[in-house]
Amino acid sequence: METSNRSLNVFLLSCVFLFVCTEVLLSPFYPQFFKKVYGIDDPDLTGFYIMTCRLVVVVFTPIWGLIAHKRNNSSTLLIIGQWGTGISCFLMAISPSFEMFVAASVLLLIFKSSYFLLYTILISENRNSTTGTAASYHAVLQGAIVTATILSGWVIEMDHPLLIFWIVGIIECLMAVFSLHFLRKVNKNRMVEPELEQTNHRSLVTQFLFFGIIVLTLHLAVNMIRPFFTTYTENVYSTNTMMSSSLYLIPSLMAIVTLPLIKKYSERLGWYGYVGAASMIIVGLFLQGIETSIAGLIFFRCMFGIGAAWCLARIDVFLFKWSGNMHGDYSKISAIQNVGLLLAPVAASSIVNNLSISDVFTYASLFVVLHLFIFLWGTYSRERNKGKLHIHKEEEDALYK
């Protein structure tokens, strides 16, 4: 049984790696890609494409979550999403115009929005080790980003870059075939904590708002600095492209390196560890915006990366622990993550245009301060309410003795 579960984990994490790698593959080079394939060099069209893709994910992720919750068939929906993704990739590979490529991309993302189910299935199959599972997920995710960043330069140098979608489509269809084998024994029984049975319906809106805000503020902060980071290092530290790219990838590498520490200590430290990790993000972000030295910048990037990896893994554990509707709740939170990804470059551009590029780090750190304040307030309120619920239950039991 343990061997079977390990095989399922490896397969699901492989699907996550493929999903993220193909998602990020062309991200650094969309302007060059559209110019080479379709002769388009208008940055507004590139922005339109990215905005459209984000909006599709924001809209359709909760829809998949709702269907998964109503039908209780997440594995079947995931397989449908994989087949749809593979077929959509084939349509992208034969798109003769930019308009057709956008339409095929929208279809692709409608199906690919179901891929958040990989994570919820992974967590539901590893309920006794949610922290380690969440940490592994985020480490694989960051590893996929590093791999995709390295491969993206090779893809854009291809004579016919659209060929990559044939390769991705074939792999997606193969993974769908493997899913028929690996996902057939996925546990379909929904487990709800007794405490959640009593509190879930009463505080559903409040709980969702709480998680929504802490997820949005964290993802805004983490992603705000990305669009202009390489420009910042080139201007302030006079780095070349290779050095800037290496500095850019440090947080992703730290997520992989710190995986054993997160697995070993994050559960033991609980929310104290979360506060410490969030504080590392705040300090790391703020000090990155102050000109020091390359060694100092590397140290602050490492500090930021460790804190971000810890918080991103733990925040998911808190969500899954407090949720009575795993697929539905996480689909909404995943949509909010994409809202954060959508707003982050807009906020960063506004700060750069009105202030300076270094101020992006300051404002990002302030978002984490807000995030930490809301997290502490929400945690305190929940623990207090849980104590009241426990007292009331004891009083009720006493009445019937």
GUTOR-489357 format. One record per atom (N, C-alpha, C): z, x, y. Coordinates in steps of 0.2 Angstrom, whole numbers, padded with zeros to 4 digits, always signed. Atoms other than C-alpha are relative to their C-alpha. Example, Ala and Ser with C-alpha at 12.3 -4.5 7.8 and 13.67 -1.06 7.14 Angstrom:
# residues 2
+0000+0004-0006 +0039+0062-0022 +0000+0004+0006 -0001-0004-0006 +0036+0068-0005 +0003-0004+0005 
This chain:
# residues 401
+0000+0004-0006 +0000+0000+0000 +0000+0004+0006 -0001-0004-0006 +0005+0014+0012 -0007+0004+0001 +0007-0003-0001 -0012+0023+0008 -0005-0004+0003 +0004+0005-0002 -0021+0007+0011 +0001-0001+0008 -0002+0001-0007 -0012+0005+0028 -0003+0006+0004 +0002-0006-0004 -0016+0023+0033 -0008+0000+0000 +0008+0000-0001 -0035+0021+0029 -0002-0005+0005 +0002+0005-0006 -0035+0005+0040 +0001+0003+0007 -0001-0003-0007 -0027+0014+0054 -0005+0005+0002 +0005-0005-0002 -0039+0029+0053 -0007-0004+0002 +0007+0004-0002 -0054+0016+0053 +0001-0003+0006 -0001+0004-0006 -0047+0006+0067 +0000+0005+0006 +0000-0005-0006 -0044+0022+0078 -0007+0003+0000 +0007-0002+0000 -0062+0028+0073 -0004-0005+0004 +0003+0005-0004 -0068+0012+0080 +0002+0000+0007 -0002+0000-0007 -0058+0014+0096 -0003+0006+0003 +0003-0006-0003 -0065+0032+0098 -0007-0001+0001 +0007+0001-0001 -0083+0026+0096 -0001-0005+0006 +0001+0005-0006 -0080+0011+0108 +0001+0004+0007 -0001-0003-0007 -0073+0022+0122 -0005+0005+0001 +0005-0005-0001 -0085+0036+0119 -0006-0003+0003 +0006+0003-0002 -0100+0025+0121 +0001-0003+0006 -0001+0003-0006 -0092+0016+0135 -0001+0004+0006 -0001-0005-0005 -0089+0031+0145 -0006+0005+0001 +0005-0005+0000 -0104+0041+0140 -0005+0001+0006 +0005-0001-0006 -0116+0038+0155 +0004-0001+0006 -0004+0002-0007 -0102+0034+0168 -0001+0006+0005 +0000-0005-0006 -0103+0051+0177 -0007+0001+0003 +0007-0001-0002 -0122+0050+0178 -0004-0006+0000 +0004+0006-0001 -0127+0032+0181 -0006+0001+0005 +0005-0001-0005 -0137+0037+0197 -0006+0004-0003 +0005-0004+0003 -0146+0051+0188 -0004-0004-0006 +0003+0003+0005 -0149+0040+0173 -0005-0005+0002 +0004+0006-0003 -0157+0025+0183 -0006+0004+0003 +0006-0003-0003 -0168+0037+0193 -0005+0003-0005 +0004-0003+0005 -0174+0046+0178 -0004-0005-0005 +0003+0005+0005 -0178+0031+0167 -0004-0006+0004 +0003+0006-0003 -0182+0017+0180 -0003+0002+0007 +0002-0002-0007 -0186+0028+0196 +0004-0003+0005 -0004+0004-0005 -0172+0019+0205 +0006+0006+0003 -0005-0004-0003 -0161+0030+0217 +0004-0003+0005 -0004+0004-0005 -0153+0016+0227 +0007+0000-0002 -0007+0000+0002 -0134+0019+0226 +0003-0007+0000 -0003+0007+0000 -0131+0001+0230 -0001-0004-0007 +0002+0003+0006 -0140-0004+0214 +0005+0002-0006 -0005-0003+0005 -0129+0008+0204 +0007-0004+0001 -0006+0003-0001 -0114+0000+0212 +0000-0007-0003 +0000+0006+0002 -0120-0017+0208 +0000-0001-0008 +0000+0000+0007 -0123-0013+0190 +0008+0001-0003 -0007-0001+0002 -0105-0006+0188 +0005-0006+0001 -0004+0006-0002 -0097-0021+0197 -0002-0005-0005 +0002+0006+0005 -0107-0033+0186 +0003+0001-0007 -0003-0001+0007 -0101-0024+0170 +0007-0001+0000 -0007+0001-0001 -0083-0024+0176 +0002-0008+0000 -0001+0007+0000 -0084-0043+0180 -0001-0003-0006 +0001+0003+0007 -0091-0047+0163 +0006+0001-0004 -0005-0001+0005 -0077-0039+0154 +0007-0004+0003 -0005+0004-0003 -0064-0047+0166 +0000-0007-0002 +0001+0007+0002 -0071-0064+0162 +0001-0001-0007 +0000+0002+0007 -0074-0063+0144 +0005+0003-0005 -0006-0002+0004 -0059-0053+0137 +0005-0005-0001 -0005+0006+0001 -0047-0068+0140 -0003-0005-0005 +0003+0005+0004 -0060-0079+0132 +0000+0002-0008 -0001-0002+0007 -0060-0069+0116 +0007+0000-0003 -0007+0000+0002 -0041-0068+0116 +0002-0007-0001 -0002+0007+0001 -0040-0087+0118 -0003-0003-0007 +0003+0002+0006 -0052-0090+0103 +0004+0003-0006 -0004-0003+0006 -0042-0077+0092 +0006-0003-0001 -0007+0004+0001 -0026-0086+0096 -0001-0007-0003 +0001+0007+0002 -0033-0103+0093 -0002+0000-0008 +0003+0000+0007 -0043-0099+0077 +0004+0005-0005 -0004-0005+0004 -0031-0085+0071 -0004+0004-0005 +0005-0004+0005 -0046-0075+0064 -0003+0006+0004 +0002-0006-0004 -0046-0059+0075 -0005+0005-0004 +0004-0005+0004 -0054-0048+0061 -0007-0003+0000 +0007+0003+0000 -0069-0060+0060 -0003+0000+0006 +0003+0000-0007 -0071-0061+0079 -0002+0007+0001 +0002-0007-0001 -0071-0042+0079 -0006+0002-0003 +0007-0001+0004 -0085-0041+0066 -0006-0003+0004 +0005+0003-0004 -0095-0053+0076 -0002+0004+0006 +0001-0004-0005 -0092-0043+0091 -0004+0007-0001 +0004-0006+0002 -0098-0027+0082 -0007-0001-0001 +0007+0001+0001 -0114-0034+0076 -0004-0002+0007 +0003+0002-0006 -0117-0042+0093 -0001+0007+0005 +0000-0006-0004 -0114-0025+0101 -0006+0005-0002 +0006-0004+0003 -0126-0016+0089 -0007-0003+0002 +0006+0003-0001 -0140-0028+0092 -0001+0000+0008 +0001-0001-0007 -0137-0027+0111 -0002+0007+0002 +0002-0007-0001 -0139-0008+0110 -0007+0000-0001 +0007-0001+0002 -0156-0010+0102 -0004-0003+0006 +0003+0003-0006 -0161-0022+0117 +0000+0004+0006 -0001-0005-0005 -0155-0009+0129 -0005+0006-0001 +0004-0005+0001 -0165+0004+0121 -0008-0001+0001 +0007+0002-0001 -0182-0006+0123 -0001-0003+0007 +0000+0003-0006 -0178-0012+0140 -0005+0003+0005 +0005-0003-0004 -0194-0009+0151 +0002+0000+0007 -0001+0001-0008 -0186-0013+0168 +0008+0000+0001 -0007+0000-0002 -0169-0011+0177 +0003-0007-0001 -0003+0007+0001 -0167-0030+0177 +0001-0002-0007 -0001+0001+0007 -0169-0031+0158 +0006+0004-0003 -0006-0005+0002 -0157-0016+0156 +0007-0003+0002 -0006+0004-0002 -0144-0026+0166 +0002-0006-0004 -0001+0006+0004 -0147-0042+0156 +0003+0002-0007 -0002-0002+0006 -0145-0032+0140 +0007+0003+0000 -0007-0003-0001 -0129-0023+0147 +0005-0006+0000 -0005+0006-0001 -0121-0040+0151 +0001-0003-0007 -0001+0002+0007 -0125-0046+0133 +0005+0004-0004 -0004-0005+0004 -0118-0030+0126 +0008-0001+0002 -0007+0000-0002 -0102-0032+0136 +0004-0006-0002 -0003+0006+0003 -0099-0050+0131 +0002+0001-0007 -0003-0002+0007 -0098-0044+0113 +0005+0005+0000 -0005-0006+0000 -0089-0028+0117 +0007-0002+0003 -0006+0002-0002 -0076-0037+0126 +0005-0002-0005 -0005+0002+0006 -0069-0042+0109 +0003+0006-0003 -0003-0006+0004 -0065-0024+0105 +0007+0001+0002 -0008+0000-0001 -0047-0026+0113 +0003-0002-0006 -0003+0002+0006 -0044-0034+0096 +0002+0006-0005 -0001-0006+0004 -0045-0017+0088 +0008+0002+0001 -0007-0002-0002 -0028-0013+0097 +0005-0005-0002 -0005+0005+0003 -0019-0029+0093 +0000+0000-0007 +0000+0000+0007 -0024-0028+0075 +0004+0006-0002 -0004-0006+0001 -0018-0010+0075 +0007-0001+0001 -0007+0001-0001 -0002-0015+0082 +0004-0005-0005 -0003+0005+0005 +0001-0030+0071 +0001+0002-0007 -0001-0003+0006 -0002-0020+0056 +0005+0006-0001 -0005-0005+0000 +0011-0007+0061 +0006-0002+0005 -0006+0003-0004 +0025-0017+0068 +0006+0004+0000 -0006-0004+0001 +0038-0005+0062 -0001+0007+0004 +0001-0007-0004 +0030+0010+0072 -0004-0002+0006 +0004+0002-0006 +0023+0002+0088 -0001+0005+0005 +0001-0005-0005 +0027+0016+0099 -0005+0006-0002 +0004-0005+0003 +0019+0029+0088 -0007-0002+0000 +0007+0003+0000 +0004+0018+0086 -0003-0001+0006 +0003+0000-0007 +0002+0015+0104 -0002+0007+0003 +0002-0006-0003 +0003+0033+0108 -0006+0003-0004 +0006-0002+0004 -0010+0037+0094 -0006-0003+0003 +0005+0004-0003 -0021+0024+0102 -0002+0003+0007 +0002-0003-0006 -0020+0032+0119 -0002+0007+0000 +0002-0007+0001 -0022+0049+0113 -0007+0000-0003 +0007+0001+0002 -0038+0044+0104 -0005-0002+0005 +0004+0002-0006 -0044+0035+0119 -0001+0006+0005 +0002-0006-0004 -0042+0051+0130 -0004+0005-0003 +0005-0004+0003 -0050+0061+0117 -0007-0002+0000 +0007+0003+0000 -0065+0050+0117 -0003+0001+0007 +0003-0002-0007 -0066+0052+0136 -0002+0007+0001 +0002-0008-0001 -0066+0071+0135 -0006+0001-0004 +0006-0001+0004 -0079+0070+0121 -0006-0003+0004 +0006+0003-0004 -0090+0058+0131 -0002+0004+0006 +0001-0003-0006 -0088+0068+0147 -0005+0007-0002 +0003-0006+0002 -0094+0084+0137 -0008-0002-0002 +0007+0002+0002 -0109+0074+0129 -0004-0003+0005 +0004+0004-0005 -0114+0065+0144 -0006+0005+0004 +0005-0005-0002 -0123+0081+0151 -0006+0001-0004 +0005+0000+0005 -0133+0082+0135 -0004-0006+0000 +0004+0006+0000 -0138+0064+0136 -0005+0000+0006 +0005+0000-0007 -0145+0065+0154 -0005+0005+0000 +0005-0005+0001 -0155+0080+0149 -0005-0002-0005 +0005+0002+0005 -0164+0071+0135 -0007-0002+0004 +0007+0003-0003 -0183+0067+0138 +0000-0007+0001 +0000+0007+0000 -0180+0049+0134 +0008-0002-0001 -0007+0001+0001 -0161+0045+0137 +0001-0007-0003 -0001+0006+0003 -0164+0027+0131 +0001+0000-0008 +0000-0001+0007 -0165+0034+0113 +0008+0000-0002 -0007+0000+0001 -0146+0036+0114 +0003-0007-0003 -0002+0007+0002 -0144+0017+0112 -0002-0002-0007 +0002+0001+0007 -0154+0017+0096 +0006+0003-0005 -0005-0003+0004 -0141+0029+0089 +0007-0004+0000 -0006+0003-0001 -0126+0020+0096 +0000-0007-0004 +0001+0007+0004 -0133+0003+0089 +0000+0001-0007 -0001-0001+0007 -0135+0010+0072 +0007+0001-0002 -0007-0002+0001 -0118+0017+0072 +0005-0006+0000 -0003+0006-0001 -0111+0000+0078 -0001-0004-0006 +0001+0005+0006 -0119-0010+0064 +0003+0003-0006 -0003-0003+0006 -0113+0003+0051 +0007-0002+0000 -0008+0001-0001 -0095+0001+0058 +0001-0008-0002 -0001+0007+0001 -0097-0018+0057 -0001-0001-0008 +0000+0000+0007 -0102-0016+0038 +0006+0002-0003 -0006-0003+0003 -0087-0005+0035 +0006-0005+0002 -0005+0005-0002 -0076-0018+0044 +0001-0006-0005 -0001+0005+0005 -0080-0031+0031 +0004+0002-0006 -0005-0002+0005 -0071-0020+0019 +0007+0001+0002 -0007-0002-0002 -0057-0013+0029 +0004-0006+0003 -0004+0005-0003 -0052-0029+0038 +0001-0006-0004 +0000+0006+0004 -0053-0041+0024 +0007-0002-0002 -0007+0001+0002 -0034-0039+0020 +0005+0000+0006 -0004+0000-0006 -0028-0039+0038 +0004-0006+0000 -0005+0005+0000 -0012-0049+0040 -0002-0005+0005 +0001+0005-0005 -0016-0066+0048 +0006-0004+0002 -0006+0004-0002 +0002-0072+0049 +0002+0002+0007 -0003-0002-0006 +0008-0072+0067 +0007+0000+0000 -0007-0001+0000 +0025-0066+0069 +0003+0000+0007 -0003+0001-0007 +0036-0072+0084 +0007+0001-0001 -0007-0001+0000 +0053-0065+0087 +0004-0007+0002 -0004+0006-0002 +0066-0079+0087 +0002-0001+0007 -0001+0000-0007 +0071-0074+0104 -0006-0003+0005 +0006+0002-0003 +0053-0077+0110 -0001-0008-0001 +0001+0007+0001 +0053-0094+0102 +0004-0004+0005 -0004+0003-0004 +0067-0099+0114 -0002+0001+0008 +0001-0001-0007 +0061-0091+0130 -0007+0000+0002 +0007-0002-0001 +0042-0089+0128 -0003-0006+0005 +0003+0006-0003 +0037-0107+0134 +0003-0001+0007 -0003+0001-0007 +0050-0107+0149 -0002+0005+0005 +0001-0005-0004 +0046-0091+0156 -0007+0003+0000 +0007-0002+0002 +0027-0089+0151 -0003+0003+0007 +0004-0001-0006 +0020-0089+0169 +0004+0006+0004 -0003-0006-0003 +0034-0077+0176 -0001+0006-0004 +0001-0006+0005 +0032-0065+0161 -0007+0003+0001 +0007-0002+0000 +0013-0065+0163 -0001+0004+0007 +0000-0003-0007 +0015-0061+0182 +0003+0006+0000 -0004-0006+0000 +0028-0048+0179 -0005+0006-0003 +0005-0005+0004 +0016-0039+0166 -0006+0002+0004 +0006-0001-0003 +0001-0042+0176 +0001+0005+0006 -0001-0004-0006 +0008-0034+0192 +0001+0008-0002 -0001-0007+0002 +0015-0018+0183 -0006+0003-0003 +0006-0003+0003 -0001-0016+0173 -0005+0002+0006 +0005-0001-0005 -0012-0018+0189 +0002+0006+0004 -0003-0006-0005 -0001-0006+0200 -0001+0007-0004 +0001-0006+0004 -0001+0007+0186 -0007+0002+0000 +0007-0002+0001 -0020+0007+0183 -0003+0001+0006 +0003-0001-0007 -0024+0006+0201 +0002+0007+0002 -0002-0007-0002 -0014+0022+0204 -0003+0005-0004 +0003-0005+0004 -0020+0031+0189 -0008+0001+0001 +0007+0000-0001 -0038+0027+0193 -0003+0001+0007 +0002-0001-0007 -0038+0028+0212 -0003+0007+0001 +0001-0007-0002 -0039+0047+0212 -0006+0003-0004 +0006-0003+0004 -0054+0049+0200 -0006+0000+0003 +0007-0001-0003 -0069+0045+0210 -0001+0006+0005 +0001-0005-0005 -0066+0058+0223 +0004+0007-0002 -0004-0006+0002 -0056+0071+0213 -0004+0006+0000 +0004-0006+0000 -0070+0083+0210 -0002+0002+0007 +0001-0001-0007 -0075+0082+0228 +0006+0003+0004 -0006-0002-0003 -0057+0085+0233 +0001+0008-0001 -0002-0007+0002 -0055+0101+0223 -0006+0005+0002 +0005-0005-0003 -0072+0108+0229 +0001+0001+0007 -0001-0001-0007 -0068+0105+0247 +0006+0004+0001 -0006-0003-0002 -0050+0111+0247 +0001+0007-0004 -0001-0006+0004 -0050+0124+0233 -0006+0004-0001 +0006-0003+0001 -0068+0129+0233 -0002+0001-0007 +0001+0000+0007 -0070+0126+0215 -0008-0001-0002 +0007+0002+0002 -0087+0126+0206 +0000-0006-0005 +0001+0006+0004 -0093+0111+0195 +0004+0001-0006 -0003-0001+0006 -0086+0118+0179 +0008+0000+0001 -0007-0001-0001 -0069+0122+0186 +0003-0007+0002 -0002+0007-0002 -0068+0104+0194 +0000-0004-0005 +0000+0004+0006 -0073+0096+0178 +0006+0001-0004 -0006-0002+0004 -0059+0106+0169 +0006-0003+0003 -0006+0002-0004 -0046+0101+0182 +0000-0008-0001 +0000+0007+0001 -0052+0083+0180 +0002-0003-0006 -0002+0002+0006 -0049+0082+0162 +0007+0002-0003 -0007-0003+0002 -0032+0090+0162 +0005-0006-0003 -0004+0005+0002 -0023+0073+0161 -0002-0003-0007 +0003+0002+0007 -0034+0067+0146 +0003+0005-0005 -0002-0005+0005 -0030+0083+0137 +0008+0000-0001 -0007+0001+0000 -0011+0081+0141 +0002-0006-0004 -0002+0006+0004 -0011+0064+0133 -0001+0002-0008 +0001-0002+0007 -0017+0072+0117 +0005+0005-0002 -0005-0005+0001 -0005+0087+0118 +0007-0003-0001 -0007+0003+0000 +0010+0076+0121 +0001-0006-0005 -0001+0005+0005 +0007+0064+0107 +0006+0000-0005 -0006-0001+0005 +0020+0071+0095 +0007-0001+0004 -0006+0001-0004 +0033+0071+0109 +0001-0008+0002 +0000+0008-0002 +0029+0052+0114 +0002-0003-0007 -0001+0004+0007 +0030+0047+0095 +0008+0002-0002 -0007-0001+0002 +0047+0056+0093 +0005-0002+0004 -0005+0001-0005 +0056+0053+0109 +0000-0006+0004 +0001+0006-0004 +0049+0038+0118 +0005-0006-0002 -0004+0006+0002 +0058+0025+0107 +0007+0001+0001 -0007-0002-0001 +0074+0034+0108 +0003+0000+0007 -0002+0000-0007 +0074+0036+0126 -0001-0007+0004 +0001+0007-0003 +0068+0018+0130 -0002+0000+0007 +0002+0001-0007 +0067+0013+0148 +0002+0006+0004 -0002-0006-0004 +0076+0028+0154 -0006+0006-0001 +0006-0005+0001 +0061+0039+0147 -0005-0003+0004 +0006+0003-0004 +0049+0027+0156 +0001+0001+0007 -0001-0001-0007 +0058+0029+0172 -0001+0007+0002 +0002-0007-0001 +0057+0048+0170 -0007+0002+0000 +0007-0001+0000 +0039+0047+0166 -0003-0002+0006 +0003+0003-0006 +0035+0036+0180 +0001+0005+0006 -0002-0004-0006 +0044+0048+0192 -0004+0006+0000 +0005-0005+0001 +0033+0062+0185 -0006-0001+0003 +0006+0003-0003 +0018+0052+0190 +0000+0001+0007 +0000+0001-0007 +0024+0049+0207 +0000+0007+0003 -0001-0007-0002 +0029+0068+0210 -0007+0003-0001 +0006-0003+0001 +0013+0074+0202 -0006-0002+0004 +0006+0002-0005 +0001+0063+0212 +0001+0002+0007 -0001-0002-0007 +0010+0066+0228 -0002+0007+0002 +0001-0007-0001 +0010+0085+0226 -0007+0002-0001 +0007-0001+0000 -0008+0085+0221 -0004+0000+0007 +0003+0001-0006 -0013+0079+0238 +0002+0005+0006 -0002-0005-0004 -0004+0094+0246 -0003+0007-0002 +0003-0006+0002 -0014+0110+0246 +0005+0006-0001 -0005-0006+0002 -0005+0124+0236 -0005+0006-0002 +0005-0005+0003 -0015+0135+0224 -0002-0003-0007 +0003+0003+0006 -0025+0132+0208 +0005-0001-0005 -0005+0000+0005 -0010+0136+0197 +0005-0006+0002 -0004+0006-0002 +0000+0123+0207 -0003-0006-0002 +0003+0006+0002 -0013+0110+0205 -0001-0001-0007 +0001+0001+0007 -0015+0113+0187 +0007-0003-0003 -0006+0002+0002 +0004+0111+0185 +0001-0007+0002 -0001+0007-0002 +0004+0095+0195 -0004-0005-0004 +0005+0004+0004 -0011+0088+0185 +0004-0001-0007 -0003+0001+0006 -0001+0092+0169 +0006-0005+0000 -0006+0005-0001 +0015+0083+0176 -0003-0007+0000 +0003+0007-0001 +0004+0068+0181 -0002-0002-0007 +0003+0002+0006 -0005+0068+0164 +0006-0002-0006 -0005+0002+0005 +0011+0068+0153 +0004-0006+0002 -0003+0006-0002 +0019+0055+0164 -0004-0006-0001 +0004+0005+0001 +0004+0044+0163 -0001-0002-0007 +0001+0001+0007 +0002+0046+0144 +0006-0004-0002 -0006+0003+0003 +0020+0041+0141 +0000-0007+0003 -0001+0007-0003 +0020+0026+0153 -0006-0005-0003 +0005+0004+0003 +0003+0019+0146 +0002-0002-0007 -0001+0002+0007 +0009+0020+0128 +0006-0005+0000 -0007+0005+0000 +0027+0012+0132 -0002-0007+0003 +0001+0007-0003 +0020-0002+0143 -0003-0004-0005 +0003+0004+0005 +0010-0008+0129 +0005-0002-0005 -0005+0001+0005 +0025-0007+0117 +0004-0006+0003 -0004+0006-0003 +0035-0018+0130 -0004-0006-0001 +0004+0006+0000 +0021-0030+0131 +0000-0003-0007 +0000+0003+0007 +0019-0032+0112 +0007-0002-0003 -0007+0002+0002 +0038-0033+0110 +0002-0007+0003 -0002+0006-0003 +0040-0047+0122 -0005-0006+0000 +0005+0006+0000 +0024-0057+0118 +0001-0004-0006 +0000+0005+0006 +0024-0072+0107 -0008-0002-0002 +0007+0002+0001 +0004-0073+0108 -0003+0007+0001 +0003-0007-0001 -0002-0055+0105 -0007+0000+0002 +0007+0000-0002 -0020-0058+0106 -0002-0003+0006 +0001+0003-0006 -0020-0070+0120 +0003+0004+0006 -0004-0003-0006 -0007-0061+0131 -0004+0007+0001 +0003-0007-0001 -0015-0043+0128 -0007-0001+0003 +0007+0001-0003 -0033-0050+0132 +0001-0001+0007 -0001+0001-0007 -0026-0056+0149 +0002+0006+0003 -0002-0006-0003 -0018-0040+0152 -0005+0005+0000 +0006-0005+0000 -0034-0030+0147 -0004-0002+0005 +0004+0002-0005 -0043-0041+0159 +0003+0003+0007 -0003-0002-0006 -0031-0036+0173 -0001+0008+0000 +0002-0007+0000 -0033-0018+0168 -0007+0002+0003 +0006-0001-0002 -0051-0020+0171 -0001-0002+0008 -0001+0002-0007 -0047-0028+0188 +0002+0006+0004 -0002-0006-0003 -0038-0012+0192 -0005+0005+0000 +0006-0005+0000 -0053-0001+0187 -0005-0002+0005 +0004+0002-0005 -0063-0012+0198 +0002+0001+0007 -0003-0001-0007 -0052-0011+0213 +0001+0007+0002 -0002-0007-0001 -0047+0007+0211 -0006+0004+0005 +0005-0004-0004 -0064+0015+0218 -0001-0003+0007 +0001+0003-0007 -0065+0002+0232 +0006+0002+0004 -0006-0002-0004 -0047+0006+0238 +0000+0007+0002 +0001-0007-0001 -0051+0025+0236 -0005+0001+0006 +0005-0001-0006 -0066+0023+0247 +0002-0002+0006 -0003+0003-0006 -0057+0013+0260 +0004+0005+0003 -0004-0005-0002 -0044+0026+0261 -0003+0007+0003 +0004-0006-0002 -0056+0041+0262 -0004-0002+0007 +0004+0002-0007 -0067+0032+0276 +0005-0001+0006 -0005+0002-0005 -0051+0027+0286 +0005+0006+0002 -0005-0005-0001 -0040+0042+0283 -0003+0007-0002 +0002-0006+0003 -0043+0057+0272 +0000+0000-0007 +0000+0000+0007 -0047+0062+0255 +0007+0001-0004 -0006-0002+0003 -0030+0069+0252 +0005-0006+0000 -0004+0006+0000 -0022+0053+0257 +0000-0005-0006 +0000+0004+0006 -0028+0045+0241 +0005+0001-0005 -0006-0002+0005 -0015+0054+0231 +0006-0003+0003 -0007+0003-0003 -0001+0048+0243 +0000-0007-0001 +0000+0007+0001 -0006+0030+0242 +0000-0002-0008 -0001+0001+0007 -0008+0031+0223 +0007+0001-0002 -0007-0001+0001 +0009+0038+0222 +0005-0006+0002 -0004+0005-0002 +0016+0024+0232 -0001-0006-0004 +0001+0006+0005 +0008+0011+0220 +0004+0001-0006 -0005-0001+0006 +0018+0020+0206 +0007-0002+0002 -0007+0002-0003 +0034+0018+0217 +0001-0008-0001 -0001+0008+0001 +0030-0001+0218 +0000-0002-0007 +0000+0001+0007 +0026-0001+0200 +0007+0001-0004 -0006-0002+0003 +0042+0007+0195 +0006-0005+0003 -0004+0005-0003 +0052-0005+0207 +0000-0006-0004 +0002+0006+0003 +0044-0020+0199 +0003+0000-0007 -0002-0001+0007 +0047-0013+0181 +0008-0001+0000 -0007+0000+0001 +0065-0010+0184 +0003-0007+0002 -0002+0007-0002 +0068-0027+0193 -0001-0005-0006 +0002+0004+0006 +0059-0036+0178 +0004+0001-0006 -0004-0001+0006 +0068-0027+0165 +0008-0002+0001 -0007+0002-0001 +0085-0030+0173 +0001-0008+0000 +0000+0007+0000 +0081-0048+0175 +0000-0003-0007 +0001+0002+0007 +0076-0050+0157 +0006+0001-0004 -0006-0002+0004 +0091-0041+0150 +0006-0005+0002 -0005+0004-0002 +0102-0052+0161 -0001-0007-0003 +0001+0006+0003 +0094-0068+0155 +0001+0000-0007 -0001-0001+0007 +0094-0062+0137 +0008-0001-0001 -0007+0000+0001 +0113-0060+0139 +0003-0007+0001 -0002+0007-0001 +0115-0078+0146 -0002-0004-0006 +0002+0004+0006 +0105-0085+0132 +0004+0001-0006 -0005-0001+0006 +0116-0076+0119 +0007-0003+0001 -0007+0004-0002 +0132-0083+0128 -0001-0007-0002 +0001+0007+0001 +0125-0100+0128 -0001-0002-0007 +0001+0001+0007 +0120-0099+0110 +0007+0000-0004 -0007+0000+0003 +0138-0094+0105 +0004-0006+0002 -0004+0006-0002 +0145-0108+0115 -0002-0006-0004 +0003+0005+0004 +0133-0120+0106 +0003+0000-0007 -0002+0000+0007 +0138-0114+0089 +0008-0002+0000 -0007+0002+0000 +0157-0116+0094 +0001-0007+0000 +0000+0007-0001 +0154-0134+0098 +0000-0004-0007 +0001+0004+0006 +0149-0138+0080 +0004+0003-0006 -0005-0003+0005 +0163-0128+0071 +0006-0005-0001 
